[in-house]
Amino acid sequence: MTTRANWNYPTAVRFGAGRIRELADACKATGIARPLFVTDPGLVDLPMTQAAVESLKEAGLAVTVFSEVKSNPVESNVYAGIDRLRLGKCDGVVCFGGGSALDVGKVIAFMAGQTRPMWDFEDIGDWWTRADPAGIAPNICVSTTAGTGSEVGRAGVITHEATHTKKVIFHPKMMPSVTILDPELTVGLPAKITAWTGMDALAHCIEAYCAPGFHPMADGIALEGMRLVKDNLPRAVSTPDDIDARGAMLTAAAMGATAFQKGLGGIHALSHPVGALYDTHHGLTNAVFMPYVLNFNRPAVEESLARAAAYLGLERSFDAFVAWILDLRREIGIPHTLAGLDVDDARLDEIAAMAVVDPTAGGNPVPLDETAAKAIFRSAL
């Protein structure tokens, strides 16, 4: 075999019910004495969040709380967090919440000691080497949703407010020092958020599995992530206190994000501009685009998705795989078209232009140009 590739799976994960009680220990093990606790406005006053903050204080840590995070986070959220970090003389970040809080928290930690603008570190080529590694603070991630998998990633997605463009900020040292996956923290999620974030995890697994390139470790992780979603997402939606289903979905989300270092694709390339322009939920938007992108990619992924279908216990065919996606969407209440997101074609040209330059577009197994992006969008419409 002559293929050459670079693989990396270093995240330290503490998984299991009740592991949130180890948060202070994780901070101390990481050398964080004055954490900036980053969460979002919907979580900051909840009992589980307050309990986590109190546990840090009781352990003698000087905590500063920051919650100015939008659901589709923007650059001003990051810079406001950096100001709070410096004011509190914080030496690390605890990221607590869904993908938005985790992304903002990780980018705050990354930017804490940088002198260049954030956009100089977009995930393009070797731009990450522009950063001063000594200026990167450690971070710990606690996920309260099962979707983005940001808790095991080395990047954060932030919207450039002037252009309404989602950009990926990347650096290897943005990887969390410790990740806590406690399914008890996700029990209170509403059914629709459980469904939307769960479909985000599935999108990551599917697109990573379909992305071109040689990465059998990612392929295997993505396949098992799909199985966990198939077996557990409907249960987590219909029975919110099913702790086993909740734990399986947290695992699937982390697996999807671990796998997608291989690549993503057209689902995300179209979802990112729609989310930036229409402020739609990212996981829900992925879920709507999913079958339309799969059908577009069929010439390149028919055999691989037939194998995936067999692994999932379905008939060994591409059609069976897509039929399962459609059935799952109906079961958990995902709209069949973009009309369900109040998205129309008024900005189609703009969306197509943004999609083809999105960092995820290059991972699509069929080349994604503006004509193709428009055709997929019209199908989804």
N, C-alpha and C positions, 0 to 999 in steps of 0.2 A: 504494500500500500504506500503510495507516494503523497497522499493528501497531507497537508500541514494545516493546523488550526490552533488557536489559543482559547483555552477554557478556564473559567474562574467561578468557583462556588464557595466563597469564604464566610458567609454570614453565620454568626453565632446566634442561634434561636433558642429561646426558652418557651416551650410549648406546653400548654395544659391549663385546666381550670384552676383558678386561684393564683396563677403565677404573677399577677400584677403586684402581689404582696412582696415580690422580690425587686421592685423598681429601685428602691433606695440602695439595695445591695449592688444592683447593676451600675448605678451611678458611681458608687464608691470604687467598684472594681475598675471602672473606666477612668477614674481620677477626676470626676466631676463633683465639685463641692458647692458650686453656685449655679444651679441649672436655670436656664430660661425654659419655662414650661409652655410650649406652643400648642394651642388647640384652636377650636373654632367657636364662633358665637353660640352655636346651637348646643355645644357640649360643655362650655365653660362652667355653667351653673348646675349641671347635673350632679346627683350624689356620687356617682362613680368617679367623676372627674375631681370633685372636691376631696373625695377620700384619697385619691392618688396624690394630690397636692399635699394634703395633711400628712400622709405617710412619709413624704420627703422632709417636711418640717420636723416631724417627730424624730427623724433620724439625724437631725442637726444640720440639714442642708438649707442654705439660704435660697429660697425659690422666688423667682420673678415670673409672673404669669402674663402671657401675651395671647390674645385671641382675635386680633384684627385680621381675619383670614376669610376671603370670599370663597364661595363654592367652586368657582373657576379662578384660582388665585392670580393676582396681578403683581407687577413689579413693586408698586407702592406698598403692598403687604410685606414684601421682603425687607424693603428699606426701613419701614416702620419697626419691624422686628429687630433689625440690626441696631437701630437707635435704642430700643428697649434693652437689648443685650448689653450694650456699652454702658448705659445708665446704671444698670444693675450690676455691672462688673462681673457678668456671668462668664463661666469658663467652659460651658458646654450647653447642649440643648437636649431637652426631652420632647420628642414629637409625639403628640397624643391625639389620635383621632382617625379620620378617614384620609383618603389620598391627598386632599387639599392641605390639611394641617401637616401631614408628613412631608409633602413636597416643600412647603414653605419653611418648615422647621429645618429640614436638611440644607436648603439653600442658604438660610440664615447662618447656620453653623459653618457652611463652606465660605461664605462671604465675610465672615466676622473679621478677618484680618487682611482682606484683599484691598488693594488700592486702585485696581482697574474696575471699570463698569461691569456689571453682571453679564451683559450681553457679549462681552469679550470671551466668555467661557461657554458659549453655546456649543452643543455637541456636533461640531463640524471638524473633521480632520483631527489634528492634534492641538486644537485650541486649548484643551484642558491643561497643556503643559505651560500655558501662560501664568497659571496660578502659583502663588507662593504657598507651598505645602505647610510651612510653619504657621501660616495664618488661618488654617482650617481647624475649627474647634470640633471636638468629638460630639457625636449625637447618639441618642438611644431612641428607638422607635417602638411605640405601643399602638397596635392597630385596633380600632374599634369597629371597622367594617371589613368585609371579606370581598375585596374587589381589586384595587389597583396593584397591590403587592409592593407599593412604594417602600414598605418596611424592610425589604431585602434588596433595594436597588441603589444604584450609584448616581442617580440623577433626580432632578425635579422639573416638573412641567410648570412653567410660569407664562402668563399671557402678557405680551408686550402691548401696553395700553394704547400707544399711538397708532399701531397698525392692526390691532385686534388679532394678533398672530400668536399662537401657542408655540413656545420655544422650549427646548430641552437643555437644561444646564447640567453639565456632566463633569465629574471628577472621580477617579477611583477612591479617593479618601472621603468621599461623601457617603460611602457605605457605612451603615450604622455599626457601632461597636457591639451593641447587643440589641436584639429584637425580642420583644415579648408578645407572644400570641396566646391570649387568654380568652377562650370562647365565652366566658361569663360576661365579658364586656360587650358582646354583640347581641345578647339576648333581647335587649330592649329596642333593637332596630325595627322600625316599621316594615311591614311586608313589602311595600313597594321599593324601599331602599335596599332591603335584602335581595330582592329580585334584580334590581338594576346593577348593584355592585357585583352580584354573583355572575351576571352576564358579562361584566367587564373581565372578571377572572377567566371566564370561558373564552372570550375573545383573545386574550393573551395566549392561552394555551393553543388555540386553533391556529392563530397567525404564526406563532413561533414554530409550531409543527410543520406548517406549510411553507415557511420561509426557505428560500434556496440556501445551499451551503451544507457543509458536512459538520454536523454537531449531534451525534447520536445521544449524548448525555441529555441535551436539551429536548430532543425528540422523545426520549423515554419519560422525562419529567412531565412534558406537556401531555403526553398520552394519559398518564396516571392522573394528572390534574383534570382532564376531561372526564375521566371515570368518576372522580370524586364529585364533580359538579352534577353529572347525570344522576348519581345515586343520592345526592344530598340537598341540592338546591330546592327542589319542590318541597322537601320535608322542612327545610329551614324557613321557607316562605309560609307554609301552611301551619306549622307547629313551632312558633317562635322560641319556646323554651326547650327545644330538643338540643341538648348541649352537645351530643355526638355529631349531629348534622352541622351545628355551628362550628365545631372544631374542624370538621372535615372541610368546610368551606374556607375557613381561615387558612388551612393548609393548601387548598387548591389555589387560593389567591397568591400565596407566597411562591408556590410552584410555577404559576403562570409568569410571574415577574422574573423568577430565576431563569426560566426557559427563554424569555424573549430577548435575552442578550444575543440570541441567534438572529433575531429580526422580528419585525411586525409587518404591517402591510396596508392594504387598501381600506380595511375597516377603520383603522386608526387615522389613516391619511385623510379620509373624508370626515370622520367624526371630529377631528381637531378643529378644522375651520368652522364647521357647523356649531360646535360648542362655543367657540370664541365669538362668533357673530350673533348667535341666537341665545346664548347663555343656557343651553340645554345640559342636562346631566350627562356626563361623559359615558358612564356605563350603559345608560338607557340608549344613547345615540349609537354606541357600538352595537347594541342588541338589534336595533332597527336595521342598520346597514348590513348585518352579518350575512344573511342568506343571499342577498343581492351581490355582494362581493364574492362569496363562494361560487355562485353560478358563473360570474365573470371569469374566475380563476380556474374553472373546471378543466380546461385542456391541460393545465400544468399539475393539478392536484387530485385528479380523479382516482388514480391508483392509491395514492397515499391516504386519502380520506376513506377509501374502501377498506384499507387495512385498519384504520382507526375505528371504523364502524364495526368491524369484526371484533376488535378488542373490547368495544363497549357492549358487546352482546347483541348487536344488530345484524341484519342481513349485510353480507360483505359487498356493499356497493356505495357509490357516491350519493345516489338518490336516497338511500336509506339514512345516510348521515344527515343530509339536508332536511329530510322529513322529520328526523328527531329534533333538529333545531326548531323547526316550525311548530311542532307539537309542544316543545318545552316553552316556547314563547307564549303560545296560547294559554298554557296551564298556569303560568305565573303572571299573566297580564301585561305582556309587552305589546305595544301597538304594532300593527303589521306594516305601516307605512310612515313616512315622515310627517304626514298630515296629523298624526297622533302627537307630534311634538310641536305643532303649530309652526312648522317650517314649510315655506313655499319655495318657488324657483326664482324669486325676484333677484337673488344674488348668486345665481347659478354660475355665471362666468367668474365671479370673484372666488367662489368656493372651489371651483375646478383649478383655478390658477394657484390657489393656496395649497390645495391637496397635493399637487404634483411636486411641490418643493418642500413638503413636510418631511422631516427626517425619517418617518416611517415608510414613506412611499417606496424607497429603494428596496425594501424587503419584500415587496409584493412579487409573487412568483410569475405573474404576467406583467410586462411593462405597463406602467400606469401613466398615460399622457392625459392631456386635458380632454381630448375626445372621449377616452375611456371613462374618465372621472365623471363627465357629464352624462354618459350613458348609464352608469351605475346609479347616479343620483336620480335620474329620471325614472329608472326602474323602482327605486325605493320611494319615490314620490307618489 
